[in-house]
Amino acid sequence: MAISMALRALNRFGLGAGIGQRAHIDDERGWLMEQLKGGAPTLAAPDGASPREIGGALRAIRMLGQGGDNERRMARQRVIQTAAAEARIALAHRVSSDRPFVERLVAFWSNHLCVSARAKVLVAPLAGSYERDAIRPHVLGRFDEMVLASARHPAMLFYLDNFQSIGPRSSGAGLGRRAGVQRGLNENYARELLELHTLGVDGGYTQQDVLELARILTGWTVDGVPVPGSPRPGMRRGQPVARGVGSGPIQFVFREALHEPGAKTVLGQRYPEAGVLEGERSIRAICRHPSTARFIATKLVAHFVADEPPPVAVTRVERAFLESEGDLAAVAATLVALPEAWSAESRKFRPPQDWLVAVLRALDARAVTNAAVPLLGQLRHPLWSPQAPAGFGDTAAVWADPDSLLRRAELSRTLARRVVRPGVDPRELLDVVDIAGSDPLHALLADRSIPADERVALAIAGPAFQWR
């Protein structure tokens, strides 16, 4: 049995094969390139996820007392329900998508510019919206537009605290000091924007660049929820600053009164005082910096090709990023053209989310997708919930430890018992795995002395499903 290049496309660039799917792919590179035409598929928001509804729930959580208030409990429950509904929609789409390469790109960029629903209650109901509205529309567009959309989204503003960053010399800071409120510059988002989102830790920026970028981004905040320490004209000393926000939708807003006045300099480029335009101009410039191209290219090749990215492949992707000025469709096309991506020597270990999606696609188990969302927590890879701003790792060193493999084996038995129907021939799974004819999996799946569901469980827990 020859190794199928169609399976290489389905597994290495996609989300795993369904039984019979590879027979319909005559030109694997053309199949991938066709998926890059047009924008990414749009997803509908679940009930309760409108900006106004989320704003109402978050206001209730932040503004009501801490003592078991019933309205507060109900608001928290709405937040939990919204987050769960978003996760179900996202996972179901990955399992059923006919443009899996695009969905891999969505997941990559969502993790690269990550927020964490587990980090803060303010982020939890917004994480799905963040991927849907800030990431998804731009995965085949321009990198700077995606980063700007990320910077403006309430989920990111909450996650890295920029929503409460106030210029020390702003008029709002003066009002706050007179009212007895102490709140100032927050560097968190500026630092992660440079270190994790664009230039990389070795990208040539300094602590002074972090400070100046943080000053540029003061006043980038959220309308529709209380902002701690954000003063209002006429407030009195001791007056609660979290009241009187109104009932509008939760959304990005630039507040001039909180913005640090004066010119700033980032990476040697001076930005005259220009309000919100300072942030837009500086972010675009940072996104087009040569260090950003190198950093992004390295991460993409490490994700799609090998944990140790081949330098020649990185250079090709870096050049595509620079020459196209961050056109992510052009960058994705360059990934498809890399000889290293199709080599038998290049292998990647599937992170838990990708493994579970590949299993569900192979078993045509769409009916159990909703019930599968909690399984991601058992696998330590819940949607939109990394433990740190660097996002989830995607190397074998992160996920191929004994405990993780044991968790997959246990879940494999559970899944097989639920989805393997009477009369199913487990040998059909040979159609979706990229293995040679001598692989022991052939004999295992043909062994009728083992119950069908156990053969399926052993197959999906084995190496053929763990690697792509």
N, C-alpha and C positions, 0 to 999 in steps of 0.2 A: 504493500500500500504506500504510494508516494505521498510525501508531505504536501498538503494542499495550500497553495498560496492564497486561495479564497479564505481559508481558515486563519491564515496569518492576518489578513485584513480584518476579519470579523473579531478576532481576539486581541490583536495588538493595538489596533486603532479603534475598535468598537467595544461592545459590552458583552461579547460572547455570542455564539451561534445558536440558532434554533434548528431542530432536526429538519433536514431537507433544504435549509437556506443556502448552503454553499453551492448547491447545484444550479442556482439561479444567478451566480456571479461568474461571468465569463472573463471579465476584465477587472481584476481586483483594484488596481490603481484608479481606473476610471470610475468604479463604483464609489470609491472614497471621494474622488474629486467632485463627482456629481452632488454629493451631500453638502459641499461647500457653496453651492449656488443658492442665492437668496438668503434671507436672514434665518436665524434659529427659530424653530417652532415656538409659538407662544403658548403659555399655560394660563388657564383661568384661575383666579383666586378663589379660595373656598369661602363659604358663608362666614361672616364675622371678621373678615380680614381687610375690610376697607380702611383707609387711613382714618376716617372719622370714628369707626367702631373701635379700632385699636387705640386711638387717642383717648376715647372715653374710658376704656379699661385701664390704661396706664395712669390716667389722671386719678382714677379711683384708688389705685394701689398706692400711688405716691402721696396723695393729699389727705387721705383718711387716716384715722388714728391707727396705732399699732396693736390695739387691744382686742383682736378677734371680731372686729366689726363685720357684720353679715355682708354688707355691700362690698367690702374689701375682699372677703372670701369668694364672693360670686365673681368679682373682677378677676381674681387669680385663676378661677376655674375657666373663665372665658379665654384667658391667655393660654392656658394649657391646652384647651380644646382647639384653639386656632393653630397653635404650633403643631399639634398632632395631625390636624387636617392637612396642613401644608406639607408635612413629611409624607403622608400617604399619597398625595397627588404627585409629588416629585418622584418617589420610588416607583409608583405605577407607570409613570411616563418613561422612566429608564427601562423598565422591563418590556414595555410594548413598542418603543420607538423604532421606526424604520429608518432613522438617521442616527445610528448609534455613535458615529464618529463625532457628530456635533454635540451629542450628549456627553461624550467623554471630555470634550473641550469645555462645556459648561461646568462640569464637575471640577476640572483642573483649575479653571479661573476662579470659581467660587471658593476653592480651597486656598488658592494663591492670595486672593484678596479677602481672607476669611473674616467672618464674625463668629461669635460663639453664643449659641442659645443657652448653654449651661452656665455661662459666666455671669449673666445679669438678667434679672426678670424683665428689664426694659427691652432686651434684645430678643427674647424668646419668641414673641408673636410676630416679629419683624424679619426673622432670618429667612423664611420662605419668600417673602416679598423682596428681600435683598437679592437673592439669587434670580428671582423671576424678573425684577424690574431694573436692577443695576448691572447684573452680570449677563444674563441671557441675551438681551438685545444687542450686545456689543461683542460677542465672542467671534463674530465674523466681520467685525468692524474695526475701528481704530483703538489701539491700546489707551491712548490718552483720554478718549471719550469714556472708556470703561472705568478708568481710574477716577475721573471726575464724577461719574455717576456714583461710584462707590463712596467717594469723599462726601457727597451731598446726601447720601441715604441715611435716614434716622438710625438704622441699625448700626452702621459704622460710627456715626457721631456719638451714639450711646456707648458702643463697645470700647472705643479707645478714648472716650471722655472729652472729645473736642467740643461737645455740646455745652460744656461748662468752662471752657477756656476763655478768659477775659483779659484783654490787654491791660497791663499795669498802669498805663498812662491814658487809658480810654476814659471818656466822660462817665461811662457806666461804673468803672472801678472807683472813681471819685465819689459818686453817689453812694456806692456800697460802703465805702469807708466811713462816710458821714453817718450812715445808718447802722454802723456796727457790724457790717458783713465783710468777712474776709474771703475773697475768692480771686484767684489770679490766673496766670499763664499755666497751661497744661501742655506738656511736651509729648505726651504719649503718642498721639496720632502722627505728628510730624516725624518722630523718630522711626516709627514702624513704616511710614510711607517711604522713607529713604532706605531703611535697612532691609525690609521684607518685601515691599511692593515694587520697588523700582531699582535703585542702584545696587543693592546688595551690601553686605557688611564691609566688603573690601572695595566699595565703589568710589571712594575718594572724598567723601563728605566728612565734615568735622562737627564737633559739638556746637560750634557757633552757627553752622548751617542749620542744625536742628532747632536752635533757639530762634533764629531768624524766620525759618519756615513756620514755626509755631506762632510767632507774632503775626505773620501774614494771614494765618488761618483763624485768628481770633475773630469772633463774631459769626463764624459758621456754626450755626446751632439749629435747634429744633423748635418749631412752633407747635403748640397744641398740648404740651406737657410742662410741668414746672421745671425750671432750671435752677438748681441750688445756687444761691449767691448772685443771681441775676437781678439787679435792683430795678426799681421803677421810679420815675420822677414822682416826688412828693411822698415817698415812703418814709416812715418814722423809725427811729432807733427801736429795735426789738420787734418790729412788725414782721410777721411771717412772710418770707419772700417767695414761698411756693404757692401762694394763693392768687386767685384772680386771673387765671390763665385763659379762661373761656372754654368753649366747647367745640372748637374747630378741629379739622383733620390734623393728624400728625404729619408734618412735612418739614423739609429743609427751609430755613429762613436765614438771611444775612442781617445781622443787627449791627448797624453802624456804631451805635453807642457802646458796643462791647469790643470794637475793633481797635487794635493798637495803631495810633497815628504815626505818620512819618514814613520815610523810605526804608527799605530793607534790602539786604544783599544775601543771595543764596547761590552757592557754587560759583562765586565770582560775578554773578549777574545782578545788577542793581534794579530794584523794582520801585519806581516812584509811588507815592501814596495814591491809591486808586480804588479803595474799598474792596468789594468782592472780586474785582478784576485782578487784583494782586494774586489771589489764590489760583484763579483760573490760569493766568499766564505762567506762574511758577510751576504749577503741576504739569502743564503741557511741556515746558522746557525740560523738566526732570524726566518725563516719560521719553523724551527724544535724546537723552544723554547717551553717549556710547557705552557707559557702564551699565545702563539699564538694558541695552540690547544684549550685552554679554550675559548678564544675570538671567534674563528671561530665557535666552537660548539654552543656557546650561540646564535650567529647570525643565524646560520642555523636552529636551533630549533625554534627560534622566528619567522623565516620566514615561515617555513612549518607547525608548530604545533600551537603555541599560542603566543600572544603578550607578555605574561608573561611566559617565557619558563620553563617547569617543570624541577627542578634540576636533577632528576633521568635521564631524557632524555638527558640533556646536558652532564652529566657524561658519558653516553654510547657513545655519538658521540665523545666526547673528547678522550675517550680511543681508539676508532677506528682510530682517526686522529693520535694519538701518536704511536700506535702499527703498523700502516701501513706506518709510516713516511710521512704522508700527501698524501696518495693515495686517490684522491677525488672520484673515483668510489666506493672504499670500504666505504668511509664516506657516500656517497649517499645511498648505500645498507643498511647501519645502520639506516638511516632515515626511509627507507621503513619498517624496522623491528620494529620500535618503536610502542608499543601499544598505546601510547598517540596520535600518528598521526591518528589513526583510531577511536578515541573516539568521541562520539556525543557531549561531553562537550568541545572539542577542536574546536574553530572556528577562522577563519581569515577573516578580511574585505579585499575585493579585491582592490588594488590600481587601479587608472584609466586605466593604460595600460592593466592590466590583465582583468579588467571588459570589456573593449572594445573588446579585443581579444576573450573573452568568448562569448560575444554577437554575434560577427561576425561568430564564429564557430557554435553557436547554430542555427543561421539563415541561415547558408550556404551562407554567403554573401561575398564570395571571390571577386566578381566582383566590389565591392565598396571599396576594401581595399586601393587602391591608394588614393582615395578621403578621406579615414578615417585618414590618417596621420595628416592633420592639426587639426583634432578633438582632438588629444592628447594635443595640445597647449591650446585649449579651456578648457580642463580638468586639466590644470596646471601640466601635466605630459609628456612633450615632450621627445622623445627618446634622450638619451645621453646628457641631459641638466639640471642636478641638479644645484641648486644654491650654493652648497658648496661641498668641497671634501669628506664630509661624505656620499654623495649620497642622493637619495630619501629615505624618511622613508617608512615603509610598515606596520604601525600599524593603528588601527581604530582611534586613537587619531589624527593622521595626516590627514586622508582622509575622515572621517565620519562627517565632520562639515556641517552645513546647506547649505552653499554656494556650496560646492562640490556636495552634493546630488541634489541640484536644477539644477546644470549644467548637471548632468547625466539624470535627468528627461527631460530636454529640448532636449538633444541629442537623448534620447530614442524615442521621437516623430518623430524627423527628420529621424532617421534610419528606424523606422518601416514604415514610409510613403514610403521610397525609396525601401525597400526590400520585403515587404509583397505583394505577388502576389494574384490576384483574385483566389478564391477557396481554399486558404490555411486555414487549420484548426488550430487555435491558440493552441488548446489543445495538439498538438504535442510537444509543449515546455515542457509539464510535463515529457517528457522522458529525459530531460537534467538537471532537478533541483532536488536537494537532500532535499525533503520535505516529511512530513507525509501526510497520506490520509485526515486528518482533516484540512489541511492548506487551508485558504480562496482562495488561488490561483486557486484551482480546480474549484470553482464556478465562479470565475472571467473569466477564459478562456472559460468556457462553456456558458457564458451569451451572447446569440445571439442578445440581444438588443443593445449591444455595437459593433461598427464596428470592424472588425478583426484587422486592424492596430492599433487601440486604445487599444485593449486588449493586443496585443503584446507589445506595448509601456509601458503599466502599468506593465506588467510582468517583462520586462527587467530592469525597473527602480525600481522594488520592492525588498524586502529583499532576496528573493530566488536567485537573481543574484548578489546581493552585497556581500554576504558571501559565503565562501567555507569551 
